[in-house]
Amino acid sequence: MIPDADALLALLQTTRSAATPAERQFVLLNRTREAVPYHAAVSWQARSGLLLHSGVSSVDGQGPYGLWLKRLARGLARRPAGLVDAADVDAAVAEEWPQWWPPHLLWLPAGAADGTDLLLVREVAWREAEQQGLAQWADLWRLADQAAAGSRRRRVFDPGALWLALRRPGRAGRIGRKRWIALALLLLTLLPVRQSLRAPGELVPREPTVVRAAIEGTVRRLVVEPNQVVQAGQVLAELDDDAFASRLQVARQALGTAEAEWRQTHQQALVDPRAKAQLPIVQGKLGERQTELRYLEQQMQRTALVAPHAGVVLVDDAGSWAGRTVQAGEALLRLAQPQDQELEAWLAVGDAIELADGSAMNLHLSSRPADPVAATLRLYAFEAEHRPDGTLAYRLRGTLAAPASERLGARGTVRIDGPQVPLIYAVLRRPLAALREMTGW
């Protein structure tokens, strides 16, 4: 059977118009049978090891069939174009040949290390005219594939080639000043820059101890002042204990009465059986009074709040607490270690971007803006919080890069370094976001 010339011409036109290498490979492997019938077709690229098969999208290279095909293709790489049978290949490959393929194979190598070799197999012997026609078709397909690949590479923008072209003498004049400026602006907009943000920040304690009211009551006074250094066990605040003092006095008197009653009943029980029967009741009352007294003594002790450890007192206004009623567990003040600091910043919702852990943070203090405090990001809150000024912001926390040298509460502006982005994105991000909010697109 002589290959259909019209069919081969149509296939060549289809190959030239194919947009991707996969489409061109599909034409070679699957649509070639429109001109000449065959059982299966395989393409092989020796340099890349790419193995493609007709009728399927991919071949498992680690499966039995895929491994056998690779051994066959490597063995045929040294042979010229022509017919191949089981006697022409290695014994191991020939032994498995009947299991996978019919006996008649047509081998059409590319003749170049980076070319595409073609294998066609069927049960009917190949005629001389078919061999010549398919060999010519394979050469034409390779030329069309190379032309399409070269055209694609020329369409890809190459900044290096453009720069070399612009450096050639007289090139700028031929391009024209306007075009050269446009190209320079295009390259400038694609220039990668590091995205940076600004946010208000301050130095805060990393793990402060919160001093809370142990009981419900009224604050008599705060004994300490803001930023005062205290020692462990020092009294920090006092709650009003008048009510507990009166109850404690009553409990002590009730305990004395219960002890006298217990002694009297204990003496009578030695001679009076009825008094002996009352002895457990009297003893229970005595234990009840003792327990009540111990409880009130503990409550009296809890009206004085003491420092659990040495540190600096952090409180906004110590004088505003006098006379205020507090609930059990309500926070009165914080106690922090002066050297246990970290950086806290509040990032506005409109400025929020993706920040990775470990991003650089620098606090430029209002008092010393030229000597920033360096830190690395360790916490980026998921939810925005309401700030005292009514705005929404994300909390950022950073670990100081060096031992603390500034006082707690020092404030300033924090610069946060984000990822690298094109310059055009960094410039247009906020305007585009505002435009989208206004238009809703």
Steps between C-alpha positions, in 0.01 A plus 500: 500500500643837394453780760230749410684818397197722561459356850868558579477860374197562722686353799799724427273806496344388829846461654605851395184652652528307829555732798684263736755215470240261642262576212777442245592168665134398486494558124815287453392208716124480449404669176774349281277196464270717285764457227638153589336248737703361793445335838697735730744790478768608750716813500829511690736787581835358605633819664198569723382141534145607405292199395156554341253239373204513266155458650597603854593830664801358683693177556606386845877508465544273801247238390592177318388632158671837546829342610489262202440788257798693642730200462378449142547870410853510646589187305366646173688829545807348335312361198427676170146560379314199369317183599573333832390163637562305819825354367655847471470596871635372829390157613323634809303749288427242232366257760229746609422629148207262427346595832469868406523553123429352155808382307550777241671819621607802292782703658529868393779671699549877497875487438563769768553466875219746581259373233187286528531136396190319374400133530201357311382142546228286344417139414529543120843534340606847392523567126790690346278791390356528850845510655617778268179702543508474880869588512433815298197582718709460818766738364237756403336475843835558675565808287153637579547426872837675510361801312207531739727465805742762363217744430376455854843570647530818293168625639619463861620832646875487574615805705867403461480488120311828496770667714778374274311621196456844650873523579598451135617818326221681324231267632336764718468734206334233283254407771412861567516697819134450590519126455822483701340696783195274490720192523697653789177579686376147438818354646477741793146392584614138506791578731463294822480707818447399861156591626518691829232625738476760776306454824497653849679284756654488846710282729276284719568224756522157339337303785365741765340373822144627545411579863128433554258555785472177696157588648208723421517837673595866484851623429631706792813618323791400277814511708738526203547752218535439124846373395598441862750219561372258766634188669339160548244507785458878498140624540365644175135576577255480789130415491250628759502245787249663741225250423738206544641654821156519664410148387836377632432653844158334514652168394760518776234566762286216363803270514559594868139420584520167316820406684344581839191296412717209388702502826184513712336214310821297512513529883131411540538198275717335765197460734190570285413262214279766337790746487714225347245465220518877431879497480529424118257780418689752708832385351359544146396857576850568632656373173259711298601815690868419456458453124310827466773684690777358281306597186454859613867525598597385150263753345654773712843403370375509139392863533868591468640428150874427506759472224569138403846598378721803452427726203361829374140605566299573184179692570337794321367709791555379854280770658188403298468162675413631848136426583439287189308177545670200343397141436703197592757444225489857364843630394637798694854534365785314329846409621778461245872431485681807357719289267221266384388711203365455151374725223128552444353674194149557367464453125203678342257280308563696180874431524473129576707271276641150530791500747710192574628412844840655551432811289722793598349765729669827604363737764602861438448664839352846511782606733782344293379433142853448365572196722226239430428200719521183284263204541358206305130424457370212713122569517256628237146499641231340283223736611503879503426676830340833582756757611424783748488743206217297344701343218547132420852362502692173519729439796863422414755375752874482435796349687783744564821422316719626790462529879259774605663841539193727498239552767164324489233703324737680261300582187563587139441384144565140396620409152414146391674346198277277290561284190649621172244613239518681165525875532172551313318282752643689798395833345150403384392265782332763716340699212357181348365389838332838552357490147361155560332612823337795322388315188438152643667314212 
